[in-house]
Amino acid sequence: MFNLRADPEERSNLYHVAQWREKRLELHERHARAYMQSSHVHQHRNLPER
């Protein structure tokens, strides 16, 4: 996970930086929702509502 404005060459991975935890969780949730909405995935998992 990179801040492309501050680090356009992607030299500093922010994935484990505590300051970016909420953004990381948001991105995981967005990815999971998009994956579950794809036509090839069974809708057997429930994601928490925000």
Gaussian input, Z-matrix of N, CA and C with variables (Angstrom, degrees):
# hf/3-21g

backbone

0 1
 N
 C     1     B1
 C     2     B2     1     A1
 N     3     B3     2     A2     1     D1
 C     4     B4     3     A3     2     D2
 C     5     B5     4     A4     3     D3
 N     6     B6     5     A5     4     D4
 C     7     B7     6     A6     5     D5
 C     8     B8     7     A7     6     D6
 N     9     B9     8     A8     7     D7
 C    10    B10     9     A9     8     D8
 C    11    B11    10    A10     9     D9
 N    12    B12    11    A11    10    D10
 C    13    B13    12    A12    11    D11
 C    14    B14    13    A13    12    D12
 N    15    B15    14    A14    13    D13
 C    16    B16    15    A15    14    D14
 C    17    B17    16    A16    15    D15
 N    18    B18    17    A17    16    D16
 C    19    B19    18    A18    17    D17
 C    20    B20    19    A19    18    D18
 N    21    B21    20    A20    19    D19
 C    22    B22    21    A21    20    D20
 C    23    B23    22    A22    21    D21
 N    24    B24    23    A23    22    D22
 C    25    B25    24    A24    23    D23
 C    26    B26    25    A25    24    D24
 N    27    B27    26    A26    25    D25
 C    28    B28    27    A27    26    D26
 C    29    B29    28    A28    27    D27
 N    30    B30    29    A29    28    D28
 C    31    B31    30    A30    29    D29
 C    32    B32    31    A31    30    D30
 N    33    B33    32    A32    31    D31
 C    34    B34    33    A33    32    D32
 C    35    B35    34    A34    33    D33
 N    36    B36    35    A35    34    D34
 C    37    B37    36    A36    35    D35
 C    38    B38    37    A37    36    D36
 N    39    B39    38    A38    37    D37
 C    40    B40    39    A39    38    D38
 C    41    B41    40    A40    39    D39
 N    42    B42    41    A41    40    D40
 C    43    B43    42    A42    41    D41
 C    44    B44    43    A43    42    D42
 N    45    B45    44    A44    43    D43
 C    46    B46    45    A45    44    D44
 C    47    B47    46    A46    45    D45
 N    48    B48    47    A47    46    D46
 C    49    B49    48    A48    47    D47
 C    50    B50    49    A49    48    D48
 N    51    B51    50    A50    49    D49
 C    52    B52    51    A51    50    D50
 C    53    B53    52    A52    51    D51
 N    54    B54    53    A53    52    D52
 C    55    B55    54    A54    53    D53
 C    56    B56    55    A55    54    D54
 N    57    B57    56    A56    55    D55
 C    58    B58    57    A57    56    D56
 C    59    B59    58    A58    57    D57
 N    60    B60    59    A59    58    D58
 C    61    B61    60    A60    59    D59
 C    62    B62    61    A61    60    D60
 N    63    B63    62    A62    61    D61
 C    64    B64    63    A63    62    D62
 C    65    B65    64    A64    63    D63
 N    66    B66    65    A65    64    D64
 C    67    B67    66    A66    65    D65
 C    68    B68    67    A67    66    D66
 N    69    B69    68    A68    67    D67
 C    70    B70    69    A69    68    D68
 C    71    B71    70    A70    69    D69
 N    72    B72    71    A71    70    D70
 C    73    B73    72    A72    71    D71
 C    74    B74    73    A73    72    D72
 N    75    B75    74    A74    73    D73
 C    76    B76    75    A75    74    D74
 C    77    B77    76    A76    75    D75
 N    78    B78    77    A77    76    D76
 C    79    B79    78    A78    77    D77
 C    80    B80    79    A79    78    D78
 N    81    B81    80    A80    79    D79
 C    82    B82    81    A81    80    D80
 C    83    B83    82    A82    81    D81
 N    84    B84    83    A83    82    D82
 C    85    B85    84    A84    83    D83
 C    86    B86    85    A85    84    D84
 N    87    B87    86    A86    85    D85
 C    88    B88    87    A87    86    D86
 C    89    B89    88    A88    87    D87
 N    90    B90    89    A89    88    D88
 C    91    B91    90    A90    89    D89
 C    92    B92    91    A91    90    D90
 N    93    B93    92    A92    91    D91
 C    94    B94    93    A93    92    D92
 C    95    B95    94    A94    93    D93
 N    96    B96    95    A95    94    D94
 C    97    B97    96    A96    95    D95
 C    98    B98    97    A97    96    D96
 N    99    B99    98    A98    97    D97
 C   100   B100    99    A99    98    D98
 C   101   B101   100   A100    99    D99
 N   102   B102   101   A101   100   D100
 C   103   B103   102   A102   101   D101
 C   104   B104   103   A103   102   D102
 N   105   B105   104   A104   103   D103
 C   106   B106   105   A105   104   D104
 C   107   B107   106   A106   105   D105
 N   108   B108   107   A107   106   D106
 C   109   B109   108   A108   107   D107
 C   110   B110   109   A109   108   D108
 N   111   B111   110   A110   109   D109
 C   112   B112   111   A111   110   D110
 C   113   B113   112   A112   111   D111
 N   114   B114   113   A113   112   D112
 C   115   B115   114   A114   113   D113
 C   116   B116   115   A115   114   D114
 N   117   B117   116   A116   115   D115
 C   118   B118   117   A117   116   D116
 C   119   B119   118   A118   117   D117
 N   120   B120   119   A119   118   D118
 C   121   B121   120   A120   119   D119
 C   122   B122   121   A121   120   D120
 N   123   B123   122   A122   121   D121
 C   124   B124   123   A123   122   D122
 C   125   B125   124   A124   123   D123
 N   126   B126   125   A125   124   D124
 C   127   B127   126   A126   125   D125
 C   128   B128   127   A127   126   D126
 N   129   B129   128   A128   127   D127
 C   130   B130   129   A129   128   D128
 C   131   B131   130   A130   129   D129
 N   132   B132   131   A131   130   D130
 C   133   B133   132   A132   131   D131
 C   134   B134   133   A133   132   D132
 N   135   B135   134   A134   133   D133
 C   136   B136   135   A135   134   D134
 C   137   B137   136   A136   135   D135
 N   138   B138   137   A137   136   D136
 C   139   B139   138   A138   137   D137
 C   140   B140   139   A139   138   D138
 N   141   B141   140   A140   139   D139
 C   142   B142   141   A141   140   D140
 C   143   B143   142   A142   141   D141
 N   144   B144   143   A143   142   D142
 C   145   B145   144   A144   143   D143
 C   146   B146   145   A145   144   D144
 N   147   B147   146   A146   145   D145
 C   148   B148   147   A147   146   D146
 C   149   B149   148   A148   147   D147

   B1=1.4348
   B2=1.5222
   B3=1.3135
   B4=1.4578
   B5=1.5256
   B6=1.3024
   B7=1.4557
   B8=1.5255
   B9=1.3120
   B10=1.4634
   B11=1.5181
   B12=1.3176
   B13=1.4732
   B14=1.5267
   B15=1.3072
   B16=1.4633
   B17=1.5237
   B18=1.3333
   B19=1.4641
   B20=1.5335
   B21=1.3373
   B22=1.4728
   B23=1.5315
   B24=1.3110
   B25=1.4728
   B26=1.5297
   B27=1.3217
   B28=1.4691
   B29=1.5265
   B30=1.3031
   B31=1.4725
   B32=1.5259
   B33=1.3347
   B34=1.4664
   B35=1.5259
   B36=1.3352
   B37=1.4565
   B38=1.5278
   B39=1.3254
   B40=1.4567
   B41=1.5259
   B42=1.3003
   B43=1.4600
   B44=1.5256
   B45=1.3160
   B46=1.4668
   B47=1.5267
   B48=1.3134
   B49=1.4611
   B50=1.5333
   B51=1.3222
   B52=1.4672
   B53=1.5286
   B54=1.2984
   B55=1.4638
   B56=1.5297
   B57=1.3199
   B58=1.4688
   B59=1.5286
   B60=1.3342
   B61=1.4625
   B62=1.5357
   B63=1.3359
   B64=1.4666
   B65=1.5263
   B66=1.3160
   B67=1.4768
   B68=1.5206
   B69=1.3348
   B70=1.4638
   B71=1.5243
   B72=1.3393
   B73=1.4602
   B74=1.5277
   B75=1.3319
   B76=1.4639
   B77=1.5289
   B78=1.3104
   B79=1.4667
   B80=1.5209
   B81=1.3406
   B82=1.4677
   B83=1.5259
   B84=1.3319
   B85=1.4540
   B86=1.5251
   B87=1.3163
   B88=1.4749
   B89=1.5204
   B90=1.3191
   B91=1.4678
   B92=1.5262
   B93=1.3278
   B94=1.4642
   B95=1.5257
   B96=1.3258
   B97=1.4622
   B98=1.5345
   B99=1.3167
   B100=1.4673
   B101=1.5326
   B102=1.3218
   B103=1.4633
   B104=1.5328
   B105=1.3385
   B106=1.4573
   B107=1.5283
   B108=1.3129
   B109=1.4599
   B110=1.5281
   B111=1.3191
   B112=1.4610
   B113=1.5269
   B114=1.2880
   B115=1.4669
   B116=1.5225
   B117=1.3206
   B118=1.4642
   B119=1.5247
   B120=1.3073
   B121=1.4704
   B122=1.5178
   B123=1.3168
   B124=1.4603
   B125=1.5245
   B126=1.2996
   B127=1.4620
   B128=1.5314
   B129=1.3210
   B130=1.4556
   B131=1.5266
   B132=1.3154
   B133=1.4569
   B134=1.5211
   B135=1.3103
   B136=1.4615
   B137=1.5068
   B138=1.3216
   B139=1.4506
   B140=1.5326
   B141=1.3351
   B142=1.4601
   B143=1.5265
   B144=1.3071
   B145=1.4712
   B146=1.5096
   B147=1.3349
   B148=1.4668
   B149=1.4714
   A1=106.88
   A2=116.15
   A3=120.63
   A4=111.65
   A5=116.70
   A6=123.09
   A7=105.89
   A8=116.34
   A9=120.30
   A10=113.40
   A11=117.85
   A12=119.30
   A13=110.75
   A14=116.66
   A15=121.22
   A16=112.42
   A17=116.61
   A18=121.41
   A19=109.64
   A20=117.88
   A21=120.06
   A22=113.97
   A23=117.26
   A24=119.78
   A25=112.59
   A26=116.50
   A27=123.10
   A28=112.02
   A29=116.49
   A30=121.44
   A31=113.04
   A32=116.66
   A33=120.40
   A34=110.05
   A35=116.26
   A36=121.33
   A37=109.10
   A38=116.89
   A39=122.72
   A40=113.40
   A41=117.57
   A42=121.47
   A43=112.86
   A44=118.34
   A45=121.23
   A46=113.35
   A47=118.30
   A48=121.60
   A49=108.44
   A50=116.37
   A51=121.93
   A52=112.27
   A53=117.65
   A54=122.29
   A55=112.07
   A56=117.87
   A57=122.45
   A58=112.93
   A59=117.96
   A60=122.10
   A61=112.18
   A62=117.66
   A63=120.63
   A64=111.73
   A65=117.38
   A66=120.35
   A67=109.75
   A68=117.79
   A69=121.24
   A70=109.99
   A71=117.75
   A72=120.61
   A73=111.54
   A74=116.26
   A75=120.53
   A76=110.73
   A77=116.77
   A78=120.15
   A79=111.84
   A80=116.73
   A81=119.79
   A82=110.28
   A83=116.57
   A84=120.51
   A85=111.18
   A86=117.10
   A87=120.46
   A88=110.62
   A89=116.79
   A90=120.71
   A91=110.41
   A92=116.93
   A93=120.65
   A94=110.95
   A95=117.29
   A96=120.39
   A97=111.22
   A98=116.91
   A99=120.52
   A100=110.11
   A101=116.66
   A102=121.34
   A103=110.22
   A104=115.98
   A105=119.66
   A106=111.74
   A107=118.33
   A108=121.36
   A109=112.60
   A110=116.40
   A111=118.10
   A112=109.08
   A113=117.02
   A114=121.40
   A115=113.82
   A116=119.29
   A117=121.20
   A118=113.28
   A119=117.30
   A120=120.63
   A121=109.59
   A122=115.87
   A123=120.61
   A124=109.08
   A125=116.88
   A126=122.37
   A127=110.65
   A128=118.18
   A129=120.79
   A130=113.00
   A131=118.66
   A132=121.37
   A133=108.78
   A134=115.65
   A135=120.96
   A136=109.43
   A137=116.81
   A138=121.28
   A139=108.06
   A140=116.77
   A141=118.63
   A142=111.54
   A143=115.49
   A144=120.57
   A145=108.65
   A146=115.78
   A147=119.96
   A148=110.17
   D1=126.91
   D2=-173.83
   D3=-130.71
   D4=149.21
   D5=171.21
   D6=-95.08
   D7=98.29
   D8=-173.20
   D9=-70.04
   D10=-22.33
   D11=175.67
   D12=-71.17
   D13=-45.33
   D14=-178.12
   D15=-84.47
   D16=-24.40
   D17=-174.09
   D18=-139.70
   D19=68.39
   D20=-175.11
   D21=-63.27
   D22=-19.01
   D23=179.30
   D24=-92.13
   D25=5.03
   D26=176.40
   D27=53.00
   D28=53.24
   D29=179.88
   D30=-94.34
   D31=-20.74
   D32=-175.80
   D33=-121.72
   D34=105.73
   D35=-179.84
   D36=-78.15
   D37=124.25
   D38=-175.72
   D39=-97.39
   D40=6.10
   D41=-172.87
   D42=-54.50
   D43=-43.13
   D44=-176.07
   D45=-98.94
   D46=9.18
   D47=179.17
   D48=-80.68
   D49=124.09
   D50=-174.95
   D51=-56.09
   D52=-36.17
   D53=-179.15
   D54=-58.85
   D55=-27.17
   D56=-176.67
   D57=-102.08
   D58=11.92
   D59=-177.28
   D60=-57.19
   D61=-48.98
   D62=-177.93
   D63=-61.46
   D64=-41.73
   D65=178.59
   D66=-65.00
   D67=-40.69
   D68=178.69
   D69=-61.37
   D70=-44.82
   D71=178.99
   D72=-64.12
   D73=-39.76
   D74=177.32
   D75=-60.84
   D76=-44.32
   D77=-179.38
   D78=-67.09
   D79=-38.02
   D80=176.21
   D81=-61.48
   D82=-43.83
   D83=-179.71
   D84=-64.44
   D85=-44.36
   D86=178.94
   D87=-61.01
   D88=-42.37
   D89=178.98
   D90=-63.62
   D91=-45.32
   D92=-178.92
   D93=-62.44
   D94=-42.52
   D95=179.30
   D96=-63.95
   D97=-43.52
   D98=179.36
   D99=-63.63
   D100=-40.56
   D101=179.49
   D102=-64.03
   D103=-44.27
   D104=-178.02
   D105=-68.36
   D106=-24.89
   D107=179.89
   D108=-85.26
   D109=-7.79
   D110=179.25
   D111=-67.66
   D112=156.33
   D113=-172.82
   D114=-73.44
   D115=-11.41
   D116=-175.65
   D117=-105.31
   D118=12.56
   D119=-177.94
   D120=-116.94
   D121=132.07
   D122=176.43
   D123=-71.45
   D124=139.72
   D125=-178.32
   D126=-87.31
   D127=59.05
   D128=-177.96
   D129=-101.93
   D130=-6.16
   D131=178.63
   D132=-107.85
   D133=141.45
   D134=177.57
   D135=-108.07
   D136=125.93
   D137=175.48
   D138=-92.82
   D139=144.83
   D140=179.53
   D141=-64.11
   D142=143.88
   D143=176.09
   D144=-78.75
   D145=146.39
   D146=178.59
   D147=-91.76

